[in-house]
Amino acid sequence: MTLTPSRQPTTVTGRPTDTPALRQKIDTSWKPTILPPACSCPASPLPHSSATHSFNSETANIARGERVDGEQILQNWFGGHIQAELFEEVVGLGGYGRTLTALTASDLPDLEEIKEEEEL
């Protein structure tokens, strides 16, 4: 089936969206590269006690887009002397071969509290 110029799909601007010239410019061979999990090496920057580290130890979790959550301590992730609990949420990003980790804290000390502790 060939489209006549008046029946070609167009955008709001009236320009054709499917022409032979455009089809040649579009690379349809691209596919996302599946990478090994971040913690597959022994020198992983992830805390070994974290839900993310455990999650990434099985590549199937990432590929299937599984989700887990857990609790963690701020010092395990960022070091330092501030004591705070974190809520850790982990999601596998499927074909991208990556993991998304969200860390949230409900009761971080404010800057004034930190300065007071440092003065003691």
KOLLOMAR-403409 format. One record per residue (C-alpha): residue number from 0; residue in one letter; y, x, z. Coordinates in nm, 4 decimals. Layout:
! residues N
@i NUM; aa A; yy Y; xx X; zz Z
...
***
This chain:
! residues 120
@i 0; aa M; yy 0.0000; xx 0.0000; zz 0.0000
@i 1; aa T; yy 0.3371; xx 0.1399; zz -0.0990
@i 2; aa L; yy 0.6596; xx 0.0212; zz 0.0445
@i 3; aa T; yy 0.9526; xx -0.0541; zz -0.1767
@i 4; aa P; yy 1.2821; xx 0.0997; zz -0.0634
@i 5; aa S; yy 1.4036; xx -0.2367; zz 0.0653
@i 6; aa R; yy 1.0916; xx -0.2869; zz 0.2803
@i 7; aa Q; yy 1.0638; xx 0.0605; zz 0.4426
@i 8; aa P; yy 1.0768; xx 0.0617; zz 0.8231
@i 9; aa T; yy 1.4276; xx 0.1535; zz 0.9325
@i 10; aa T; yy 1.6099; xx 0.2253; zz 1.2536
@i 11; aa V; yy 1.9130; xx 0.0365; zz 1.3793
@i 12; aa T; yy 2.1318; xx 0.2742; zz 1.1775
@i 13; aa G; yy 1.9563; xx 0.1685; zz 0.8585
@i 14; aa R; yy 1.8017; xx 0.5106; zz 0.7945
@i 15; aa P; yy 1.4336; xx 0.5167; zz 0.6915
@i 16; aa T; yy 1.1987; xx 0.6149; zz 0.9764
@i 17; aa D; yy 0.8927; xx 0.6886; zz 0.7633
@i 18; aa T; yy 0.9528; xx 0.8963; zz 0.4524
@i 19; aa P; yy 0.7428; xx 1.1730; zz 0.2950
@i 20; aa A; yy 1.0085; xx 1.4280; zz 0.3916
@i 21; aa L; yy 0.9959; xx 1.3204; zz 0.7573
@i 22; aa R; yy 0.6164; xx 1.3210; zz 0.7599
@i 23; aa Q; yy 0.6169; xx 1.6861; zz 0.6452
@i 24; aa K; yy 0.8501; xx 1.7852; zz 0.9309
@i 25; aa I; yy 0.6414; xx 1.6227; zz 1.2050
@i 26; aa D; yy 0.3712; xx 1.8469; zz 1.3516
@i 27; aa T; yy 0.0839; xx 1.6132; zz 1.4362
@i 28; aa S; yy -0.1565; xx 1.8941; zz 1.5232
@i 29; aa W; yy -0.0041; xx 1.9605; zz 1.8680
@i 30; aa K; yy -0.2217; xx 1.8779; zz 2.1677
@i 31; aa P; yy -0.1574; xx 1.9615; zz 2.5329
@i 32; aa T; yy -0.3300; xx 2.2734; zz 2.6559
@i 33; aa I; yy -0.5571; xx 2.2177; zz 2.9532
@i 34; aa L; yy -0.4990; xx 2.4997; zz 3.1973
@i 35; aa P; yy -0.7165; xx 2.6037; zz 3.4899
@i 36; aa P; yy -0.6047; xx 2.4780; zz 3.8300
@i 37; aa A; yy -0.3373; xx 2.6732; zz 4.0113
@i 38; aa C; yy -0.5646; xx 2.7724; zz 4.3000
@i 39; aa S; yy -0.8519; xx 2.9179; zz 4.0945
@i 40; aa C; yy -0.7398; xx 3.2696; zz 4.1829
@i 41; aa P; yy -0.7874; xx 3.4131; zz 4.5326
@i 42; aa A; yy -0.4169; xx 3.5014; zz 4.5593
@i 43; aa S; yy -0.3053; xx 3.1384; zz 4.5340
@i 44; aa P; yy 0.0452; xx 3.0697; zz 4.6656
@i 45; aa L; yy -0.0795; xx 2.7365; zz 4.8028
@i 46; aa P; yy -0.1575; xx 2.7122; zz 5.1736
@i 47; aa H; yy -0.5376; xx 2.7137; zz 5.2042
@i 48; aa S; yy -0.5217; xx 2.4313; zz 5.4594
@i 49; aa S; yy -0.3231; xx 2.2043; zz 5.2245
@i 50; aa A; yy -0.4492; xx 1.8926; zz 5.0486
@i 51; aa T; yy -0.3207; xx 2.0419; zz 4.7217
@i 52; aa H; yy -0.5387; xx 2.3504; zz 4.7592
@i 53; aa S; yy -0.8481; xx 2.1409; zz 4.8317
@i 54; aa F; yy -0.7630; xx 1.8994; zz 4.5480
@i 55; aa N; yy -0.7198; xx 2.1794; zz 4.2927
@i 56; aa S; yy -1.0531; xx 2.3380; zz 4.3855
@i 57; aa E; yy -1.2204; xx 2.0699; zz 4.1695
@i 58; aa T; yy -1.0772; xx 2.0580; zz 3.8177
@i 59; aa A; yy -1.2234; xx 1.7085; zz 3.7680
@i 60; aa N; yy -0.9690; xx 1.5744; zz 4.0197
@i 61; aa I; yy -0.6871; xx 1.6903; zz 3.7944
@i 62; aa A; yy -0.8462; xx 1.5661; zz 3.4711
@i 63; aa R; yy -0.9181; xx 1.2195; zz 3.6139
@i 64; aa G; yy -0.5688; xx 1.1810; zz 3.7620
@i 65; aa E; yy -0.7035; xx 1.1419; zz 4.1150
@i 66; aa R; yy -0.4687; xx 1.1049; zz 4.4136
@i 67; aa V; yy -0.4965; xx 1.2310; zz 4.7716
@i 68; aa D; yy -0.2613; xx 1.2674; zz 5.0639
@i 69; aa G; yy -0.2568; xx 1.4521; zz 5.3917
@i 70; aa E; yy -0.0440; xx 1.5945; zz 5.6671
@i 71; aa Q; yy 0.0766; xx 1.9504; zz 5.6783
@i 72; aa I; yy 0.3147; xx 2.1764; zz 5.8711
@i 73; aa L; yy 0.6408; xx 2.2971; zz 5.7152
@i 74; aa Q; yy 0.5685; xx 2.6580; zz 5.8129
@i 75; aa N; yy 0.2450; xx 2.6592; zz 5.6134
@i 76; aa W; yy 0.4363; xx 2.5841; zz 5.2926
@i 77; aa F; yy 0.7671; xx 2.7641; zz 5.3435
@i 78; aa G; yy 0.7274; xx 3.0024; zz 5.6376
@i 79; aa G; yy 1.0114; xx 3.0425; zz 5.8857
@i 80; aa H; yy 1.0379; xx 2.9212; zz 6.2419
@i 81; aa I; yy 1.1264; xx 2.5525; zz 6.1976
@i 82; aa Q; yy 0.8595; xx 2.3229; zz 6.3378
@i 83; aa A; yy 0.8174; xx 1.9999; zz 6.1376
@i 84; aa E; yy 0.5366; xx 1.7835; zz 6.0077
@i 85; aa L; yy 0.5151; xx 1.7065; zz 5.6364
@i 86; aa F; yy 0.3404; xx 1.4287; zz 5.4489
@i 87; aa E; yy 0.1706; xx 1.5730; zz 5.1389
@i 88; aa E; yy 0.0938; xx 1.3571; zz 4.8339
@i 89; aa V; yy -0.1055; xx 1.5061; zz 4.5451
@i 90; aa V; yy -0.1613; xx 1.3622; zz 4.1958
@i 91; aa G; yy -0.3631; xx 1.5136; zz 3.9103
@i 92; aa L; yy -0.1718; xx 1.5028; zz 3.5811
@i 93; aa G; yy -0.4746; xx 1.4541; zz 3.3546
@i 94; aa G; yy -0.4675; xx 1.6300; zz 3.0185
@i 95; aa Y; yy -0.1745; xx 1.8477; zz 3.1205
@i 96; aa G; yy -0.4065; xx 2.0358; zz 3.3559
@i 97; aa R; yy -0.1464; xx 2.0419; zz 3.6323
@i 98; aa T; yy -0.0951; xx 1.8898; zz 3.9744
@i 99; aa L; yy 0.2136; xx 1.7218; zz 4.1160
@i 100; aa T; yy 0.2649; xx 1.7629; zz 4.4903
@i 101; aa A; yy 0.5342; xx 1.5761; zz 4.6825
@i 102; aa L; yy 0.6189; xx 1.6933; zz 5.0342
@i 103; aa T; yy 0.8237; xx 1.4655; zz 5.2581
@i 104; aa A; yy 0.9377; xx 1.5115; zz 5.6154
@i 105; aa S; yy 1.0622; xx 1.2342; zz 5.8389
@i 106; aa D; yy 1.2194; xx 1.4397; zz 6.1144
@i 107; aa L; yy 1.3614; xx 1.7716; zz 5.9991
@i 108; aa P; yy 1.6143; xx 1.9265; zz 6.2377
@i 109; aa D; yy 1.9742; xx 1.9188; zz 6.1167
@i 110; aa L; yy 2.1802; xx 2.2334; zz 6.0641
@i 111; aa E; yy 2.3461; xx 2.2135; zz 6.4079
@i 112; aa E; yy 2.0083; xx 2.2029; zz 6.5849
@i 113; aa I; yy 1.8916; xx 2.5053; zz 6.3882
@i 114; aa K; yy 2.2070; xx 2.7022; zz 6.4780
@i 115; aa E; yy 2.1653; xx 2.6137; zz 6.8468
@i 116; aa E; yy 1.8067; xx 2.7414; zz 6.8444
@i 117; aa E; yy 1.9130; xx 3.0668; zz 6.6757
@i 118; aa E; yy 2.1806; xx 3.1264; zz 6.9428
@i 119; aa L; yy 1.9240; xx 3.1025; zz 7.2255
***
